[in-house]
Amino acid sequence: MEVSFKNKVALVTGGASGIGRATAIAFARKGAKVVVADWKENYETVNLLREIGSEAIFIKCDVSKMADIKVMIEKTMIEFGRLDYAFNNAGVEGIQANTWDCTEENWDKTINVDLKGIWLCMKYEIPEMLKQGKGVIINCASVAGLVGFEGLPAYVASKHGVVGLTKTAALECAKLGIRVNAVCPGVIQTPMIDRLTNKERENIEQFKSLEPIGRFGLPEEIANAVIWMCSDEASFVTGHAMAIDGGFVAH
């Protein structure tokens, strides 16, 4: 079945690069109108979407701030009048350090963006979807939300929290017409992995070794999963945390 999101509206946070940009492009190619949100003003993704022929807007938003989230949803409704799909993808990796060396500042920033940000997004997305009686929310967790990962205690804790929060929201919304799921990407070729490896060959190979398939995943591979989970082909799927990786979870 060919998936079409014509006349539908999709919101992507963290849409300026990486998985967010790839997913925004995937929504546009399926005919959706797209809202791209990111903490730093960047219109590159929106320009790409408009070249595809999509109606697209950019909204500057720090997902750790309730006021920003509220404005983001308000602007979406003013511009497009509805919200069908939300990919809550914005996140930070934090600073690498063992649990006992993790600073309070690093902990707070990572949790506020990666976990609190997901909660705030859903807090304002769900009421709009309830008015329509239908909607799909996909939260971006990580395989680090399913297993441990040395040196990233705040990130791992936040992503485990996203998985639990997703399951809770899914139960609350299941009979209200809204499906809530999470994707749990493995090691994906994005600016985040560039920062973690410093683009140094030894570090890159170390991260690649975590994936038995022998390579990094591509942002487009995650985008394809998000599109499927938003489509009617996945109408029976809710409360699921889908691991998308080369075998890291089972490694």
C-alpha positions in Angstrom: 0.0 0.0 0.0 1.3 3.4 -0.9 1.4 5.7 2.1 0.0 9.2 1.5 -0.2 12.1 4.0 -1.8 14.5 1.7 -3.6 17.3 3.6 -2.1 16.1 6.8 0.2 18.1 9.1 3.4 16.8 10.7 5.5 18.4 13.4 9.2 17.5 13.7 11.3 18.8 16.6 15.0 18.8 16.2 14.3 19.1 12.5 17.3 21.2 11.4 19.6 18.2 11.0 20.2 14.5 11.3 17.2 12.2 11.9 14.8 15.1 12.3 15.7 16.6 8.9 15.5 13.1 7.2 12.1 12.6 8.7 10.8 16.0 7.8 11.8 15.3 4.2 10.1 11.9 4.3 6.9 13.5 5.5 7.1 16.1 2.8 7.6 13.4 0.1 4.4 11.7 1.3 2.5 14.9 0.8 2.3 16.3 4.3 2.6 19.9 5.4 5.5 20.1 7.8 6.4 22.2 10.8 10.1 22.1 11.5 11.2 23.1 15.0 14.6 23.5 16.4 16.4 25.5 19.1 18.6 27.4 16.7 17.2 29.4 13.8 17.9 27.3 10.7 15.8 27.4 7.5 17.8 24.8 5.5 15.4 22.0 6.1 12.4 24.2 5.3 13.9 25.3 2.1 14.5 21.6 1.1 10.9 20.8 1.9 9.6 23.7 -0.2 11.7 22.5 -3.1 9.9 19.1 -2.8 6.7 21.0 -3.0 5.6 20.8 0.6 4.1 23.6 2.6 6.6 24.1 5.4 7.3 26.5 8.2 10.1 26.9 10.7 9.5 27.6 14.4 12.3 28.3 16.8 11.8 26.3 20.0 13.7 25.1 23.0 11.8 22.0 24.0 13.0 22.3 27.6 10.9 25.4 28.0 7.1 25.2 28.4 6.5 28.6 27.0 8.4 27.7 23.8 6.4 24.5 23.4 3.1 26.3 23.9 4.0 28.9 21.2 5.1 26.1 18.9 1.8 24.4 19.0 -0.2 27.6 18.8 1.7 28.7 15.7 1.2 25.3 14.2 -2.6 25.5 14.7 -2.7 29.1 13.4 -0.8 28.2 10.3 -2.3 24.8 9.4 -5.3 24.3 11.7 -4.6 20.8 12.7 -1.8 18.4 13.9 -1.9 14.8 12.7 1.6 13.6 13.4 4.3 14.6 15.8 7.8 13.3 15.8 9.3 14.4 19.1 12.9 14.1 18.1 14.9 17.0 19.7 17.7 15.8 21.9 21.2 16.2 23.2 23.8 13.6 24.1 25.3 15.5 27.0 28.9 15.3 28.1 30.6 11.9 28.3 31.5 11.1 31.9 31.1 8.2 34.3 28.2 8.3 36.6 30.3 9.6 39.5 31.8 12.3 37.4 28.6 13.5 35.7 28.0 17.1 36.8 24.7 18.4 38.0 24.7 20.9 35.2 25.1 18.2 32.5 22.5 16.0 34.2 19.9 18.8 34.4 20.4 19.9 30.8 20.3 16.4 29.3 17.2 15.4 31.3 15.4 18.7 30.6 15.9 18.4 26.9 15.6 14.7 26.3 13.0 13.7 28.8 11.2 16.8 30.0 11.1 18.1 26.4 9.2 14.9 25.3 6.7 15.3 28.1 6.1 19.0 27.4 5.6 18.3 23.7 3.0 15.6 24.4 1.4 17.8 27.0 0.5 20.3 24.3 0.2 18.0 21.3 -2.3 15.6 22.8 -5.1 18.1 23.5 -5.0 19.3 19.9 -5.2 15.7 18.6 -8.0 15.0 21.0 -10.0 17.8 19.4 -9.6 16.0 16.1 -10.3 12.6 17.6 -7.2 11.2 15.9 -3.4 11.6 15.8 -0.1 9.8 16.0 2.9 10.7 18.2 6.4 9.2 17.8 9.0 9.9 20.4 12.7 9.5 19.7 14.3 7.4 22.4 17.4 5.3 21.7 18.8 1.8 22.1 20.3 3.5 25.2 16.7 3.6 26.4 16.7 -0.2 26.4 20.2 -1.1 27.6 23.1 0.6 29.5 25.8 2.6 27.8 29.1 3.5 29.6 29.9 7.1 30.1 26.5 8.6 29.3 24.5 8.2 32.5 22.1 11.2 32.0 21.5 10.3 28.4 20.7 6.7 29.2 18.5 7.7 32.1 16.6 10.2 29.9 16.0 7.7 27.1 14.8 5.0 29.5 12.4 7.6 30.8 11.2 8.4 27.3 10.4 4.7 26.8 8.4 4.6 30.0 6.7 7.9 29.3 5.7 6.7 25.9 4.1 3.5 27.2 2.2 5.5 29.8 0.8 8.0 27.3 0.0 5.2 24.9 -2.2 3.5 27.5 -3.9 6.8 28.4 -4.6 7.6 24.7 -5.3 4.2 23.2 -9.1 4.5 23.3 -9.1 8.2 22.4 -7.9 7.8 18.9 -4.2 8.7 19.5 -1.4 6.2 19.1 1.9 6.9 20.9 5.1 5.0 20.1 8.8 5.4 20.3 11.7 4.6 18.0 15.0 3.5 19.5 17.8 4.2 17.0 21.1 2.5 17.3 24.3 4.3 16.3 23.2 6.6 13.4 25.4 8.8 11.2 24.4 12.2 12.4 26.0 15.3 13.8 25.5 13.8 17.3 27.8 10.8 16.5 30.3 13.2 14.9 30.5 15.0 18.3 30.8 11.8 20.3 33.6 10.5 18.1 35.3 13.8 17.3 35.4 12.3 13.8 38.5 10.4 14.9 38.9 7.1 13.1 39.7 5.1 16.2 36.5 6.4 18.0 34.4 5.8 14.8 35.6 2.2 14.6 34.8 1.7 18.3 31.3 2.9 17.8 30.9 0.8 14.7 31.9 -2.2 16.6 28.8 -1.8 18.7 26.7 -2.7 15.6 27.1 -6.3 14.6 25.9 -5.3 11.1 29.2 -3.5 10.7 28.1 0.1 9.9 26.3 3.1 11.2 22.6 3.4 10.5 21.4 6.2 8.2 18.9 8.9 9.2 16.7 7.9 6.3 16.4 4.4 7.8 14.9 5.9 11.0 12.7 8.2 9.0 11.2 5.3 7.1 10.3 3.6 10.3 8.6 6.8 11.6 6.6 7.1 8.4 5.4 3.5 8.7 4.5 4.0 12.4 2.5 7.1 11.5 0.7 5.4 8.7 -2.6 3.5 8.8 -0.5 0.3 8.1 0.5 0.5 11.7 -3.0 1.2 13.1 -2.7 -1.6 15.6 0.6 -0.5 17.0 0.7 1.7 20.1 2.9 1.7 23.3 5.8 0.1 21.3 9.5 1.0 21.6 10.9 -0.1 18.2 14.6 -0.7 18.2 16.1 0.2 14.9 19.8 -0.9 14.8 22.2 -3.4 13.5 21.9 -5.8 16.5 23.2 -3.6 19.3 20.4 -4.5 21.7 21.1 -8.2 21.4 24.8 -7.7 21.3 
